[in-house]
Amino acid sequence: MENFSRVNRIFYLPFDNEAIFIERKNKFLGLIEFEGKYLEAHIHDPGRLEKILYKGNKILFQKIEKFNRKTNFEIIFGKYNDNFVLINSKYHNKIAEKILLNGYIDEIKDVKFIKREKKINKNKIDFLVIDKKGEEFFIEVKGCTLEENNIALFPDAPTKRGSKHLKVLCDLLDKNKKCFLIILVFIKEAQYFSPNKYIDENFYNNFINCFRKGLIVYPFKLEYNIYDNYIYLTQKLSLNIF
């Protein structure tokens, strides 16, 4: 069992059972095997996840008893090497909010108000944060589940939505607003973060443009402990972008 510090315990996220991944039927629907039965399970992540969602790999899922769902099963974690990593993007902003409230962003220590999904003209940014001095901070959050040679890479699939968010941040930076990009890296092996030029050159160029204008990037590495069902913040990664 990992000797995680309780100080960096960020987010409680239990699972119901372990299963075997069989196939991805479409972007948001997978087939899993559990206790000899094949079940359809929701995949709440638009990424390719090719190093995680492959036939025979282990996943952790939840059973969700709700009406008007195509399936009551939802994949939460997938096995990557010796660890389980979060592959469910609906939790990203909840985790990021915990990071903000616990003061892990050096420039934002005294949070007074957090507005989720702040509208900027016709677009939205994940968070508007206002501190006790009245200063505003605009924050976008991305989850990263791809790693190569100890470098965490985002995205793992082309993302027009991601580029649109960066353009909104660039416009805010032009107006002298303080903007942040939080990258939630769920791969234990990662030691650096880089925007993925080879998957999406447009996203890469927008990232570099924003960074040069003053975008502050926080790539946080997080690890899941299956023994207590908590996600822990273990490290702030270095940038490797030029």
Backbone hydrogen bonds, N-H to C=O, Kabsch-Sander energy under -0.5 kcal/mol:
donor,donor_aa,acceptor,acceptor_aa,energy
4,F,2,E,-1.3
8,N,5,S,-1.0
9,R,6,R,-1.3
10,I,8,N,-0.7
10,I,231,I,-2.6
11,F,231,I,-1.6
13,L,11,F,-0.5
13,L,229,N,-3.2
16,D,61,F,-2.5
17,N,61,F,-1.7
19,A,59,I,-2.6
20,I,33,E,-2.3
21,F,57,N,-3.3
22,I,31,L,-3.1
23,E,31,L,-1.4
25,K,23,E,-0.8
25,K,29,L,-1.6
26,N,29,L,-1.8
29,L,26,N,-1.1
30,G,41,A,-3.1
31,L,23,E,-3.2
32,I,39,L,-3.0
33,E,20,I,-2.9
34,F,32,I,-0.5
34,F,37,K,-2.9
37,K,34,F,-1.8
39,L,32,I,-3.0
39,L,37,K,-0.5
41,A,30,G,-3.1
42,H,73,F,-3.2
43,I,28,F,-2.1
44,H,42,H,-0.6
44,H,75,I,-0.5
45,D,43,I,-1.2
52,I,49,L,-1.7
53,L,49,L,-3.2
54,Y,52,I,-1.5
56,G,21,F,-3.1
57,N,54,Y,-2.1
59,I,19,A,-2.5
60,L,77,F,-2.4
61,F,17,N,-2.5
62,Q,74,E,-2.6
64,I,62,Q,-0.6
64,I,72,N,-3.7
65,E,63,K,-0.6
66,K,64,I,-1.5
74,E,62,Q,-2.5
75,I,42,H,-2.5
76,I,60,L,-2.8
77,F,60,L,-1.8
78,G,85,V,-2.2
79,K,58,K,-2.5
80,Y,83,N,-3.6
83,N,80,Y,-2.0
85,V,78,G,-3.0
87,I,76,I,-2.6
89,S,44,H,-3.0
91,Y,88,N,-1.5
92,H,89,S,-1.3
95,I,91,Y,-2.3
96,A,92,H,-2.7
97,E,93,N,-2.2
98,K,94,K,-1.4
99,I,95,I,-2.0
100,L,96,A,-2.3
101,L,97,E,-2.6
102,N,98,K,-1.7
103,G,100,L,-1.2
104,Y,99,I,-2.0
106,D,104,Y,-0.7
108,I,105,I,-1.6
109,K,107,E,-0.5
111,V,109,K,-0.7
112,K,130,I,-2.6
113,F,130,I,-2.1
115,K,128,L,-3.0
116,R,114,I,-0.6
117,E,126,D,-2.6
118,K,125,I,-1.8
120,I,123,N,-3.2
123,N,120,I,-2.4
125,I,118,K,-2.6
127,F,139,I,-2.4
128,L,115,K,-2.2
129,V,137,F,-2.9
130,I,113,F,-2.6
131,D,135,E,-1.9
132,K,110,D,-1.8
134,G,131,D,-1.9
137,F,129,V,-2.2
138,F,178,K,-2.7
139,I,127,F,-2.7
140,E,180,F,-2.2
142,K,182,I,-2.5
144,C,184,L,-3.5
146,L,153,L,-0.6
148,E,151,I,-2.2
151,I,148,E,-1.7
152,A,150,N,-0.5
152,A,192,Y,-3.3
153,L,146,L,-2.6
154,F,194,S,-1.3
163,S,159,T,-1.7
164,K,160,K,-2.2
165,H,161,R,-2.0
166,L,162,G,-1.8
167,K,163,S,-2.1
168,V,164,K,-1.8
169,L,165,H,-2.1
170,C,166,L,-2.5
171,D,167,K,-2.2
172,L,168,V,-1.9
173,L,169,L,-2.5
174,D,170,C,-2.0
175,K,171,D,-0.7
175,K,172,L,-0.8
176,N,173,L,-1.9
177,K,172,L,-2.2
178,K,136,E,-0.6
179,C,177,K,-0.6
180,F,138,F,-2.7
181,L,216,I,-2.5
182,I,140,E,-2.8
183,I,181,L,-0.6
183,I,218,Y,-2.6
184,L,142,K,-3.2
184,L,182,I,-0.6
185,V,183,I,-0.8
185,V,220,F,-3.3
186,F,144,C,-2.2
186,F,184,L,-0.6
188,K,186,F,-0.6
190,A,187,I,-1.2
191,Q,150,N,-3.2
192,Y,150,N,-1.4
193,F,238,S,-2.2
194,S,152,A,-2.5
196,N,154,F,-3.0
197,K,195,P,-1.3
200,D,196,N,-2.2
204,Y,200,D,-2.1
205,N,201,E,-2.6
206,N,202,N,-2.2
207,F,203,F,-2.5
208,I,204,Y,-2.6
209,N,205,N,-2.3
210,C,206,N,-2.4
211,F,207,F,-2.8
212,R,208,I,-2.3
213,K,209,N,-1.1
214,G,210,C,-0.6
214,G,211,F,-1.0
215,L,210,C,-2.3
216,I,179,C,-2.2
217,V,215,L,-0.6
218,Y,181,L,-2.8
220,F,183,I,-2.7
220,F,218,Y,-0.9
221,K,235,Q,-3.5
222,L,185,V,-3.2
223,E,232,Y,-2.4
224,Y,84,F,-0.6
225,N,230,Y,-2.4
226,I,224,Y,-0.7
228,D,225,N,-0.6
229,N,225,N,-1.8
230,Y,225,N,-0.7
231,I,11,F,-3.0
232,Y,223,E,-3.2
233,L,8,N,-2.6
234,T,221,K,-2.5
234,T,232,Y,-0.7
235,Q,221,K,-1.2
237,L,219,P,-3.1
237,L,235,Q,-0.6
238,S,191,Q,-1.3
240,N,193,F,-3.0
